[in-house]
Amino acid sequence: MLDVTLDAPGFIKMLDQMQDALRGFPIDMANEMTEWQSADMHRSWPYTKIRRRRRIRTVIWPRGIGRSKHSFRLSMKPGRRARVNRGFLRAQTMARRAQQGGRPILRDELFDALRQRMVELMQKNLTWQ
């Protein structure tokens, strides 16, 4: 015969604590991603957004967004700047991005640093007590 005894109030309390830790985890993840952008990527204005479905999002532009979008317009003569078709500018930008080669936008070292930070955060915050 098998006799199983379960302490239900203690088990329920442990599950509630784990659920509370999971609810606050996206905020901790967003803070860690912002810290990663500031410390490892050396961004002056880190961008981190929490989505509705508890997803954390950041945008990383290849080689800086300012250079790729506006360099063609600024290289033109001053009288012609206002007459440029937006579709032409978009096509020019896409052509330049295609010519940049197969270099990855995010270096492997930075991605490994982000992965390590997230693993440490999970080990610290998501544990069974």
N, C-alpha and C positions, 0 to 999 in steps of 0.2 A: 504494500500500500504506500502511496505517495501523499505526503502531507505538505501543502504549500501555504505559507503564511505571508501576507502582504500588508505592509503598513501603508494604507491608502492615503491618509492625510499627509504623511511625509513625502510620498511619491508625487502627489498632486502639487505640493508646494515646490518640489524640485522641477516639475514640468512648467509651472508658472514662472519660476525664475529664468528658466531657459527661454521661454516665450518672450519675457521682457527683454532679455539680452538680444534676441533676434529682432525685436521691434526697433531698438536703438542702434542696431548695427549699421544700417545705411548712413546714418549721420556720422558715425565713427569712420566709416569707409570714405565718405566725402572729405572729412577733415584730413585723413591720411593722404588722400590723393592730392589735395591742395598743398599739403606739406611736401609731398614728392615733387610737385611741379615747381615749388619755390626753391627747395634745396637742391634737387638733382638736375632739373631742367633749367634752372636759373631764370625762371619766368618772373617778370616784374609784376604782371597781373594774371595770376592763375585763374583759370576758368573751370569750375566744377559745378555740375547741375545734378540735382536729384530728380529723377523722373517719377511719374505716378506709380509705376510698378516696382518701386524701390530699386531702381537701377541708377547707377552713378555714371555720368557722362562727362567727357572732356573732348575738346577738339584740338587736334594737333595739325598745324598747317605745314606743308612742305616748304622749307627755306624761307619762311616768313611770308605772311599774306600780303603785306604792303608792297613788296617788290614785284610779285607776280601779277597783281591786278592793275597797278597804276603805272608801271614803267613805260608802257607803250604810249599812253596818253601824254605823259610828261615829256617824252622825247620828241613830240611833234612841235611844229611851229605854233606860236601863240594864237594866231588867227584861225587855225584849223581845229583847235581843241574842241570847240563847241559843236562842230559839225560832224563829229565822229559817230557812226552808227554803233549802238550798244551791242548789237549782234556781232559786228565785226570785232569789237573789243573782247567779247566772250570767246569767239573763235580764236583770236590771237592768244588769249590766255591759255586756252586748252591746248593749242599747238605748242606753246612754250613748256607747259607741264609735261606733255608727251615727250619732249626732247630732253627732259632732265635725266632720263636714264632710269635704270632699274634700282637705283639706290633706295633703300627703305626709308620711310619718313621718320620712324623712330628707331634709334640705334638699339642693338641687342642689349648693351649694358644698361640702358635706361629701362628697358622692358624687364630685365632681370631684377633691377633694383625695385621696381614697382611690385613685381611678383613677390619678392622677399618681404617687402613691407606689409603686403596684404596677408601673407602666411603668418607673420609675427602677430598681426592684429587679430587674426582668427584664433590663434593659439592663446592669446591673452584674454579675449572677450568671450569666446564660445567654448566654454568647458562645462562639463557636468560636475556639479558640486555635491 
